[in-house]
Amino acid sequence: MDQASRNPAIPNQNPQETVNTSVTGVDQPEVYKAVRAVGVVKPTYMPQGKSFGNNLQVVGSAFWLKHYKVLVTCAHVIQNLSTGPLEQTGLLVVGNLGKYARASISSIDLGHDLAILQIIEEAEAFIDAEAESGLEITDSYPQVGKAVGYAGFPMGSQLLNSIHSPTYAEGVVAVQLREGPWRKEIQVTGAVAGGYSGAPVALKEGSKLIGVLSSGPSAPGTQGNIFMAISWEHVKAIAELAKS
């Protein structure tokens, strides 16, 4: 997908605000710091001003992998952006706290519902700084009952505050491994809603990534208390492919 032919302005809410790296005096969870909103910017013509505005729509979540320096999300979050002209699909952007950067789809794995995104038109120093907040991948399946944290952008643009901060939640591992015909998943007990797709799920103890929030049993747009996280094994495989 060629996103480089147009360059409308990227939304930047409250640029004078500084980012507070603590919540009530306690360091933010690593999973919270790693997550980013996946958005689409569609230029909108405004006849009264004879100018073009930008309409940001948050469509899901993504997160940084620290050592790979790439962003991971679910394939279904960005699948529609890989086809069609830019005027219809919009411009892919990724960010948080009201600051967004342009991104492109590096690779997509529909079978495991994963995709790799890369930041474009930004200096290497910017990417290094962003990736520093990323997560490391675990090397084993967590035991049932282990506490996990996850963060994302539920309900998309509806719940965005003035600085577009993510929502943090916690749950527990309910089933260590569900192995289906297409992919391995970890079942988690925890509240979910539309917009969390692509969110990282990490152990509270050690903050290692165990999976990517992909789906719950509820209808789209509704809340539920169970979801499936795509196994860390699949995440590692697609990250290694992107690195090669």
Backbone as CSV, one residue per row, in Angstrom:
resi,resn,N_x,N_y,N_z,CA_x,CA_y,CA_z,C_x,C_y,C_z
1,MET,0.846,-1.182,0.000,0.000,0.000,0.000,0.878,1.227,0.000
2,ASP,0.628,2.171,-0.894,1.433,3.375,-0.976,0.720,4.499,-0.255
3,GLN,1.205,4.847,0.937,0.623,5.939,1.702,1.436,7.214,1.530
4,ALA,2.432,7.190,0.649,3.370,8.305,0.605,2.996,9.374,-0.410
5,SER,1.903,9.190,-1.162,1.595,10.124,-2.233,0.902,11.381,-1.733
6,ARG,0.340,11.330,-0.499,-0.320,12.493,0.077,0.270,12.780,1.446
7,ASN,0.166,14.018,1.878,0.707,14.342,3.190,-0.155,15.377,3.909
8,PRO,-1.440,15.034,4.216,-2.233,15.948,5.022,-1.656,16.045,6.419
9,ALA,-1.950,17.122,7.092,-1.397,17.324,8.429,-1.865,16.237,9.376
10,ILE,-0.979,15.790,10.252,-1.313,14.777,11.240,-1.878,15.471,12.476
11,PRO,-2.986,14.968,13.036,-3.545,15.597,14.227,-2.525,15.654,15.350
12,ASN,-2.508,16.746,16.070,-1.602,16.906,17.210,-2.326,17.731,18.266
13,GLN,-3.067,17.031,19.123,-3.863,17.711,20.132,-2.971,18.227,21.262
14,ASN,-3.212,19.470,21.687,-2.516,20.041,22.837,-1.003,19.856,22.777
15,PRO,-0.327,20.369,21.768,1.109,20.139,21.614,1.923,20.725,22.762
16,GLN,1.368,21.680,23.524,2.133,22.278,24.605,2.119,21.439,25.878
17,GLU,1.227,20.424,25.925,1.153,19.608,27.127,2.360,18.686,27.231
18,THR,2.824,18.474,28.443,3.900,17.522,28.663,3.312,16.196,29.084
19,VAL,3.999,15.130,28.771,3.517,13.795,29.091,3.924,13.435,30.507
20,ASN,2.957,13.137,31.346,3.233,12.730,32.725,3.533,11.242,32.736
21,THR,4.710,10.866,33.171,5.123,9.466,33.121,4.746,8.690,34.368
22,SER,3.934,9.254,35.234,3.491,8.530,36.413,2.006,8.743,36.642
23,VAL,1.366,7.793,37.318,-0.038,7.898,37.672,-0.116,7.841,39.190
24,THR,-0.582,8.932,39.802,-0.669,9.054,41.260,0.615,8.588,41.943
25,GLY,1.763,8.996,41.366,3.035,8.700,42.006,3.572,7.310,41.740
26,VAL,2.840,6.508,40.997,3.271,5.143,40.711,3.618,5.043,39.229
27,ASP,4.714,4.392,38.915,5.106,4.234,37.515,4.011,3.543,36.728
28,GLN,3.813,3.988,35.500,2.822,3.366,34.637,3.237,1.939,34.289
29,PRO,2.268,1.034,34.119,2.593,-0.327,33.675,3.275,-0.302,32.311
30,GLU,4.205,-1.213,32.098,4.934,-1.260,30.831,3.990,-1.434,29.643
31,VAL,2.942,-2.214,29.820,2.010,-2.466,28.724,1.269,-1.186,28.337
32,TYR,1.045,-0.325,29.315,0.377,0.957,29.074,1.266,1.891,28.258
33,LYS,2.560,1.883,28.579,3.497,2.760,27.879,3.772,2.290,26.455
34,ALA,3.586,0.997,26.188,3.914,0.437,24.870,2.817,0.617,23.844
35,VAL,1.568,0.818,24.290,0.427,0.798,23.370,0.287,2.113,22.611
36,ARG,-0.231,2.010,21.389,-0.500,3.169,20.543,-1.860,2.995,19.865
37,ALA,-2.493,4.109,19.550,-3.747,4.078,18.801,-3.458,3.926,17.316
38,VAL,-4.257,3.113,16.646,-4.197,2.998,15.187,-5.351,3.831,14.638
39,GLY,-5.017,4.794,13.801,-6.045,5.692,13.301,-5.989,5.876,11.798
40,VAL,-7.053,6.452,11.287,-7.154,6.788,9.871,-7.501,8.263,9.768
41,VAL,-6.753,8.974,8.955,-7.026,10.389,8.703,-7.592,10.519,7.293
42,LYS,-8.802,11.065,7.212,-9.432,11.279,5.910,-9.592,12.775,5.672
43,PRO,-8.918,13.296,4.650,-9.074,14.718,4.345,-10.535,15.034,4.034
44,THR,-11.030,16.137,4.582,-12.413,16.551,4.383,-12.444,17.963,3.812
45,TYR,-13.156,18.132,2.700,-13.231,19.444,2.065,-14.288,20.290,2.768
46,MET,-13.903,21.506,3.147,-14.821,22.421,3.817,-15.037,23.643,2.928
47,PRO,-16.150,23.667,2.171,-16.374,24.743,1.186,-16.375,26.129,1.799
48,GLN,-16.903,26.240,3.038,-17.002,27.574,3.632,-15.641,28.211,3.843
49,GLY,-14.640,27.397,4.094,-13.300,27.943,4.305,-12.394,27.704,3.116
50,LYS,-12.918,27.026,2.094,-12.144,26.660,0.925,-10.827,25.999,1.329
51,SER,-10.936,25.048,2.250,-9.736,24.375,2.737,-10.082,22.926,3.064
52,PHE,-9.041,22.145,3.355,-9.214,20.754,3.710,-8.903,20.568,5.193
53,GLY,-9.805,19.889,5.896,-9.562,19.554,7.289,-9.197,18.093,7.407
54,ASN,-8.992,17.633,8.623,-8.642,16.238,8.859,-9.593,15.628,9.876
55,ASN,-10.055,14.431,9.575,-10.990,13.740,10.438,-10.339,12.451,10.909
56,LEU,-9.854,12.453,12.141,-9.183,11.279,12.691,-10.200,10.291,13.224
57,GLN,-10.083,9.051,12.796,-10.920,7.974,13.309,-10.015,6.889,13.875
58,VAL,-10.118,6.606,15.168,-9.343,5.538,15.789,-10.023,4.208,15.513
59,VAL,-9.291,3.263,14.924,-9.892,1.993,14.501,-9.393,0.798,15.297
60,GLY,-8.401,0.988,16.163,-7.884,-0.144,16.932,-6.644,0.246,17.706
61,SER,-5.922,-0.763,18.148,-4.740,-0.550,18.982,-3.526,-1.255,18.375
62,ALA,-2.355,-0.791,18.748,-1.091,-1.412,18.346,-0.107,-1.207,19.488
63,PHE,1.064,-1.827,19.381,2.064,-1.658,20.433,3.459,-1.888,19.867
64,TRP,4.430,-1.318,20.574,5.825,-1.447,20.173,6.446,-2.709,20.749
65,LEU,7.259,-3.374,19.923,8.154,-4.425,20.398,9.530,-3.790,20.555
66,LYS,10.063,-3.855,21.741,11.256,-3.092,22.093,12.454,-3.419,21.217
67,HIS,12.811,-4.692,21.121,14.050,-5.062,20.435,13.888,-5.152,18.912
68,TYR,12.677,-5.290,18.445,12.439,-5.373,17.001,12.172,-4.007,16.376
69,LYS,11.788,-3.045,17.201,11.522,-1.675,16.755,10.435,-1.616,15.683
70,VAL,9.395,-2.425,15.894,8.231,-2.419,15.010,6.970,-2.380,15.851
71,LEU,5.874,-2.018,15.218,4.570,-2.009,15.859,3.777,-3.237,15.427
72,VAL,3.039,-3.819,16.368,2.219,-4.993,16.101,0.754,-4.635,16.319
73,THR,-0.108,-5.105,15.446,-1.544,-4.957,15.617,-2.227,-6.190,15.045
74,CYS,-3.551,-6.212,15.070,-4.297,-7.311,14.447,-4.500,-7.011,12.961
75,ALA,-4.450,-8.046,12.164,-4.632,-7.872,10.722,-5.997,-7.276,10.403
76,HIS,-7.031,-7.687,11.156,-8.374,-7.196,10.816,-8.535,-5.706,11.108
77,VAL,-7.639,-5.136,11.918,-7.713,-3.707,12.211,-7.361,-2.873,10.981
78,ILE,-6.372,-3.333,10.216,-5.876,-2.520,9.093,-6.112,-3.168,7.729
79,GLN,-6.802,-4.291,7.699,-6.958,-5.031,6.448,-7.607,-4.195,5.352
80,ASN,-8.615,-3.404,5.687,-9.312,-2.609,4.674,-8.451,-1.482,4.111
81,LEU,-7.360,-1.142,4.819,-6.494,-0.062,4.355,-5.508,-0.517,3.293
82,SER,-5.413,-1.837,3.100,-4.429,-2.359,2.150,-4.951,-2.374,0.720
83,THR,-6.220,-2.048,0.538,-6.810,-2.009,-0.801,-7.554,-0.700,-0.990
84,GLY,-7.657,-0.309,-2.228,-8.413,0.901,-2.534,-7.554,2.141,-2.535
85,PRO,-8.017,3.213,-3.194,-7.258,4.459,-3.268,-7.240,5.174,-1.930
86,LEU,-6.223,5.999,-1.728,-6.040,6.725,-0.482,-7.231,7.613,-0.158
87,GLU,-7.879,8.161,-1.204,-9.019,9.048,-0.983,-10.160,8.319,-0.287
88,GLN,-10.243,7.002,-0.472,-11.307,6.218,0.144,-10.864,5.589,1.462
89,THR,-9.663,5.053,1.509,-9.208,4.343,2.702,-8.720,5.293,3.790
90,GLY,-8.150,6.422,3.391,-7.572,7.340,4.353,-6.099,7.052,4.591
91,LEU,-5.491,7.897,5.382,-4.063,7.820,5.679,-3.871,7.115,7.016
92,LEU,-3.028,6.091,7.041,-2.773,5.328,8.255,-1.826,6.102,9.172
93,VAL,-2.244,6.285,10.429,-1.404,6.958,11.419,-1.416,6.148,12.717
94,VAL,-0.345,6.305,13.497,-0.219,5.596,14.768,0.325,6.571,15.804
95,GLY,-0.221,6.529,17.023,0.292,7.412,18.052,-0.491,7.327,19.342
96,ASN,-0.165,8.221,20.253,-0.919,8.350,21.502,-0.680,9.735,22.076
97,LEU,-1.423,10.057,23.114,-1.301,11.353,23.759,-1.430,12.499,22.762
98,GLY,-2.295,12.298,21.758,-2.597,13.345,20.800,-1.562,13.576,19.738
99,LYS,-0.494,12.771,19.712,0.576,12.963,18.741,0.677,11.727,17.858
100,TYR,0.560,11.920,16.554,0.503,10.800,15.616,1.588,10.916,14.557
101,ALA,2.032,9.762,14.088,3.017,9.689,13.011,2.447,8.807,11.907
102,ARG,2.869,9.058,10.708,2.410,8.247,9.581,3.012,6.856,9.669
103,ALA,2.253,5.879,9.216,2.706,4.490,9.279,2.353,3.774,7.986
104,SER,3.037,2.663,7.747,2.741,1.807,6.603,2.643,0.368,7.081
105,ILE,1.973,-0.459,6.293,1.834,-1.878,6.611,3.047,-2.606,6.057
106,SER,3.871,-3.139,6.957,5.086,-3.833,6.547,4.797,-5.271,6.142
107,SER,4.006,-5.964,6.945,3.622,-7.343,6.626,2.306,-7.659,7.312
108,ILE,1.584,-8.614,6.741,0.270,-8.975,7.254,0.101,-10.485,7.200
109,ASP,-0.415,-11.060,8.273,-0.618,-12.501,8.395,-2.084,-12.727,8.742
110,LEU,-2.901,-12.970,7.728,-4.339,-13.114,7.933,-4.673,-14.376,8.719
111,GLY,-3.888,-15.437,8.534,-4.145,-16.693,9.225,-4.058,-16.559,10.731
112,HIS,-3.091,-15.757,11.195,-2.917,-15.556,12.628,-3.437,-14.199,13.088
113,ASP,-4.060,-13.458,12.172,-4.658,-12.155,12.474,-3.650,-11.190,13.082
114,LEU,-2.470,-11.118,12.462,-1.429,-10.216,12.936,-0.903,-9.362,11.787
115,ALA,-0.402,-8.201,12.121,0.222,-7.328,11.126,1.339,-6.536,11.783
116,ILE,2.342,-6.210,10.987,3.458,-5.379,11.430,3.337,-4.010,10.763
117,LEU,3.422,-2.958,11.565,3.397,-1.589,11.060,4.757,-0.943,11.281
118,GLN,5.118,-0.055,10.375,6.366,0.690,10.523,6.095,2.180,10.381
119,ILE,6.772,2.971,11.194,6.669,4.419,11.107,7.452,4.901,9.894
120,ILE,6.880,5.827,9.152,7.559,6.364,7.971,7.696,7.877,8.113
121,GLU,8.627,8.416,7.359,8.876,9.858,7.316,9.237,10.429,8.687
122,GLU,9.899,9.636,9.516,10.390,10.109,10.807,11.847,9.694,10.954
123,ALA,12.599,10.466,11.707,14.020,10.192,11.906,14.205,8.917,12.718
124,GLU,15.355,8.279,12.532,15.655,7.043,13.258,15.662,7.268,14.765
125,ALA,16.078,8.443,15.185,16.096,8.757,16.612,14.691,8.731,17.195
126,PHE,13.720,9.177,16.421,12.322,9.154,16.869,11.855,7.719,17.063
127,ILE,12.160,6.846,16.098,11.749,5.445,16.183,12.436,4.751,17.352
128,ASP,13.725,5.044,17.557,14.453,4.458,18.687,13.811,4.845,20.014
129,ALA,13.430,6.115,20.122,12.820,6.596,21.366,11.455,5.953,21.590
130,GLU,10.682,5.816,20.526,9.370,5.183,20.631,9.503,3.704,21.008
131,ALA,10.405,3.005,20.339,10.574,1.570,20.582,11.097,1.281,21.981
132,GLU,11.765,2.244,22.580,12.299,2.047,23.931,11.185,1.774,24.939
133,SER,9.977,2.260,24.631,8.839,2.022,25.517,8.151,0.693,25.221
134,GLY,8.696,-0.074,24.281,8.061,-1.317,23.856,8.240,-2.476,24.819
135,LEU,7.607,-3.577,24.482,7.602,-4.772,25.327,8.578,-5.822,24.813
136,GLU,9.012,-6.675,25.717,9.770,-7.869,25.362,8.821,-9.057,25.355
137,ILE,9.138,-10.080,24.573,8.262,-11.238,24.413,8.653,-12.349,25.376
138,THR,7.658,-12.970,25.999,7.920,-14.082,26.893,8.428,-15.286,26.100
139,ASP,8.871,-16.327,26.806,9.334,-17.532,26.117,8.616,-18.787,26.616
140,SER,7.504,-18.590,27.351,6.734,-19.744,27.832,5.299,-19.325,28.086
141,TYR,4.414,-20.310,28.143,3.000,-20.009,28.370,2.739,-19.802,29.859
142,PRO,1.953,-18.783,30.194,1.719,-18.464,31.604,0.795,-19.478,32.274
143,GLN,0.955,-19.635,33.559,0.103,-20.530,34.319,-1.289,-19.930,34.494
144,VAL,-2.297,-20.798,34.611,-3.657,-20.353,34.870,-3.693,-19.586,36.190
145,GLY,-4.403,-18.473,36.190,-4.509,-17.645,37.387,-3.514,-16.508,37.441
146,LYS,-2.534,-16.504,36.537,-1.563,-15.416,36.513,-2.255,-14.094,36.133
147,ALA,-1.909,-13.042,36.836,-2.488,-11.731,36.561,-1.835,-11.107,35.331
148,VAL,-2.658,-10.482,34.480,-2.167,-9.823,33.276,-2.740,-8.411,33.207
149,GLY,-2.048,-7.561,32.478,-2.539,-6.223,32.199,-2.604,-6.017,30.699
150,TYR,-3.513,-5.195,30.258,-3.613,-4.875,28.837,-4.105,-3.442,28.691
151,ALA,-3.766,-2.830,27.582,-4.134,-1.433,27.365,-4.453,-1.218,25.897
152,GLY,-5.391,-0.333,25.639,-5.786,-0.066,24.261,-6.745,1.103,24.193
153,PHE,-7.521,1.122,23.124,-8.413,2.245,22.870,-9.835,1.742,22.620
154,PRO,-10.506,1.241,23.693,-11.864,0.720,23.546,-12.833,1.794,23.078
155,MET,-13.761,1.391,22.246,-14.780,2.274,21.677,-14.189,3.322,20.743
156,GLY,-12.934,3.109,20.339,-12.326,3.979,19.344,-12.347,5.446,19.724
157,SER,-12.813,6.284,18.799,-12.799,7.727,19.004,-13.790,8.185,20.064
158,GLN,-14.773,7.343,20.418,-15.811,7.767,21.358,-15.262,8.080,22.745
159,LEU,-14.232,7.331,23.176,-13.715,7.500,24.531,-12.427,8.319,24.591
160,LEU,-12.008,8.884,23.480,-10.770,9.658,23.496,-10.933,10.906,24.344
161,ASN,-9.969,11.135,25.252,-9.965,12.382,26.000,-9.135,13.411,25.246
162,SER,-8.864,14.529,25.867,-8.200,15.622,25.158,-6.787,15.282,24.705
163,ILE,-6.122,14.341,25.416,-4.763,13.973,25.012,-4.674,12.545,24.467
164,HIS,-5.836,11.942,24.225,-5.879,10.619,23.578,-5.097,9.557,24.357
165,SER,-5.221,9.544,25.653,-4.521,8.527,26.448,-5.254,7.189,26.364
166,PRO,-4.517,6.072,26.444,-5.144,4.744,26.353,-5.862,4.366,27.640
167,THR,-6.601,3.265,27.574,-7.303,2.715,28.725,-6.582,1.460,29.190
168,TYR,-6.338,1.371,30.501,-5.652,0.230,31.079,-6.655,-0.661,31.805
169,ALA,-6.468,-1.984,31.702,-7.336,-2.939,32.389,-6.515,-4.144,32.817
170,GLU,-7.085,-4.943,33.697,-6.402,-6.132,34.193,-7.317,-7.345,34.141
171,GLY,-6.704,-8.522,34.065,-7.442,-9.772,34.049,-6.566,-10.901,34.530
172,VAL,-7.020,-12.129,34.314,-6.239,-13.301,34.703,-6.254,-14.320,33.577
173,VAL,-5.204,-15.114,33.508,-5.151,-16.197,32.528,-6.174,-17.252,32.929
174,ALA,-7.102,-17.544,32.023,-8.162,-18.514,32.311,-7.851,-19.885,31.718
175,VAL,-7.312,-19.892,30.500,-6.876,-21.131,29.849,-5.488,-20.882,29.295
176,GLN,-4.539,-21.723,29.692,-3.140,-21.507,29.326,-2.919,-21.526,27.826
177,LEU,-3.569,-22.448,27.126,-3.370,-22.568,25.686,-4.575,-23.212,25.030
178,ARG,-5.105,-22.539,24.033,-6.122,-23.122,23.151,-5.495,-23.229,21.767
179,GLU,-5.342,-24.433,21.285,-4.665,-24.650,20.000,-5.687,-25.077,18.960
180,GLY,-6.017,-24.172,18.052,-6.980,-24.438,17.001,-6.295,-24.805,15.703
181,PRO,-7.088,-24.941,14.636,-6.503,-25.323,13.345,-5.614,-24.245,12.735
182,TRP,-5.836,-22.972,13.123,-5.093,-21.885,12.505,-4.083,-21.233,13.435
183,ARG,-4.409,-21.168,14.724,-3.493,-20.452,15.606,-3.630,-20.896,17.049
184,LYS,-2.615,-20.536,17.831,-2.606,-20.772,19.263,-3.078,-19.498,19.972
185,GLU,-3.897,-19.692,20.996,-4.437,-18.558,21.724,-4.407,-18.817,23.226
186,ILE,-4.398,-17.729,23.988,-4.490,-17.790,25.445,-5.816,-17.149,25.837
187,GLN,-6.616,-17.860,26.610,-7.901,-17.314,27.034,-7.716,-16.512,28.313
188,VAL,-8.249,-15.295,28.288,-8.107,-14.386,29.430,-9.480,-13.958,29.920
189,THR,-9.647,-13.931,31.230,-10.847,-13.361,31.827,-10.577,-11.893,32.117
190,GLY,-11.338,-11.021,31.458,-11.146,-9.585,31.612,-12.141,-8.848,30.740
191,ALA,-12.467,-7.635,31.105,-13.439,-6.842,30.364,-12.864,-6.379,29.027
192,VAL,-13.652,-6.493,27.964,-13.225,-6.055,26.643,-14.350,-5.275,25.960
193,ALA,-13.976,-4.514,24.963,-14.931,-3.777,24.144,-14.285,-3.538,22.795
194,GLY,-15.076,-3.195,21.801,-14.547,-2.899,20.481,-13.519,-1.789,20.535
195,GLY,-12.419,-1.939,19.808,-11.330,-0.966,19.818,-10.097,-1.487,20.536
196,TYR,-10.293,-2.530,21.363,-9.157,-3.155,22.037,-8.373,-4.072,21.090
197,SER,-8.923,-4.413,19.943,-8.226,-5.309,19.017,-6.833,-4.786,18.698
198,GLY,-5.839,-5.649,18.846,-4.454,-5.258,18.620,-3.730,-4.841,19.876
199,ALA,-4.440,-4.805,21.013,-3.818,-4.384,22.272,-2.871,-5.457,22.797
200,PRO,-1.769,-5.062,23.430,-0.842,-6.027,24.018,-1.374,-6.554,25.348
201,VAL,-1.121,-7.832,25.595,-1.471,-8.453,26.871,-0.162,-8.919,27.491
202,ALA,0.137,-8.430,28.692,1.424,-8.735,29.322,1.219,-9.185,30.763
203,LEU,2.135,-9.994,31.234,2.107,-10.420,32.627,2.321,-9.212,33.534
204,LYS,1.557,-9.128,34.620,1.775,-8.034,35.572,3.135,-8.177,36.226
205,GLU,3.527,-9.398,36.495,4.837,-9.665,37.085,5.853,-9.916,35.969
206,GLY,6.745,-8.983,35.774,7.753,-9.132,34.731,7.456,-8.396,33.450
207,SER,6.188,-8.071,33.218,5.769,-7.252,32.062,6.103,-7.852,30.706
208,LYS,6.279,-9.163,30.619,6.561,-9.787,29.323,5.267,-9.981,28.525
209,LEU,5.349,-9.762,27.220,4.196,-9.934,26.340,3.831,-11.412,26.216
210,ILE,2.548,-11.745,26.434,2.090,-13.119,26.248,1.174,-13.259,25.037
211,GLY,0.622,-12.145,24.552,-0.273,-12.267,23.413,-0.845,-10.939,22.973
212,VAL,-1.668,-11.007,21.930,-2.317,-9.828,21.360,-3.822,-10.030,21.438
213,LEU,-4.507,-9.072,22.024,-5.960,-9.159,22.175,-6.615,-9.130,20.803
214,SER,-7.356,-10.197,20.509,-7.917,-10.311,19.162,-9.421,-10.360,19.130
215,SER,-10.042,-11.084,20.065,-11.489,-11.248,19.978,-12.072,-11.698,21.297
216,GLY,-13.341,-11.406,21.467,-14.110,-11.892,22.606,-15.356,-12.599,22.094
217,PRO,-16.139,-13.190,22.985,-17.332,-13.907,22.558,-18.519,-13.013,22.260
218,SER,-18.393,-11.720,22.588,-19.516,-10.808,22.437,-19.633,-10.309,21.006
219,ALA,-20.792,-9.748,20.688,-21.001,-9.157,19.372,-20.131,-7.916,19.234
220,PRO,-19.739,-7.561,18.007,-18.896,-6.379,17.811,-19.533,-5.131,18.425
221,GLY,-18.702,-4.331,19.101,-19.187,-3.101,19.689,-19.788,-3.246,21.069
222,THR,-19.899,-4.469,21.571,-20.448,-4.690,22.905,-19.344,-5.126,23.850
223,GLN,-19.655,-5.147,25.135,-18.666,-5.515,26.139,-18.809,-6.981,26.515
224,GLY,-17.696,-7.569,26.961,-17.717,-8.944,27.410,-16.660,-9.141,28.476
225,ASN,-16.592,-10.322,29.060,-15.660,-10.590,30.149,-14.672,-11.704,29.827
226,ILE,-14.615,-12.130,28.575,-13.665,-13.146,28.132,-13.114,-12.708,26.787
227,PHE,-11.819,-12.890,26.592,-11.256,-12.638,25.265,-10.102,-13.587,25.001
228,MET,-9.736,-13.679,23.738,-8.623,-14.510,23.307,-7.433,-13.630,22.929
229,ALA,-6.267,-14.048,23.359,-5.031,-13.355,23.000,-4.230,-14.248,22.070
230,ILE,-3.897,-13.742,20.897,-3.087,-14.490,19.938,-1.721,-14.756,20.571
231,SER,-1.273,-15.990,20.498,-0.064,-16.421,21.198,1.173,-15.608,20.841
232,TRP,2.007,-15.427,21.837,3.305,-14.765,21.681,4.173,-15.466,20.641
233,GLU,3.962,-16.772,20.438,4.751,-17.494,19.427,4.524,-16.920,18.039
234,HIS,3.272,-16.623,17.709,2.953,-16.056,16.400,3.495,-14.633,16.273
235,VAL,3.445,-13.883,17.376,3.992,-12.522,17.373,5.488,-12.559,17.090
236,LYS,6.185,-13.453,17.758,7.630,-13.557,17.562,7.963,-13.959,16.130
237,ALA,7.170,-14.858,15.560,7.436,-15.335,14.202,7.299,-14.208,13.179
238,ILE,6.243,-13.398,13.287,6.050,-12.332,12.301,7.038,-11.204,12.527
239,ALA,7.447,-10.983,13.788,8.459,-9.961,14.070,9.813,-10.378,13.506
240,GLU,10.153,-11.645,13.626,11.404,-12.145,13.061,11.400,-12.032,11.546
241,LEU,10.233,-12.288,10.939,10.117,-12.167,9.487,10.311,-10.720,9.054
242,ALA,9.732,-9.796,9.807,9.878,-8.367,9.477,11.312,-7.905,9.643
243,LYS,12.022,-8.519,10.584,13.414,-8.141,10.863,14.366,-8.638,9.794
244,SER,14.023,-9.782,9.163,14.936,-10.403,8.193,15.016,-9.651,6.875
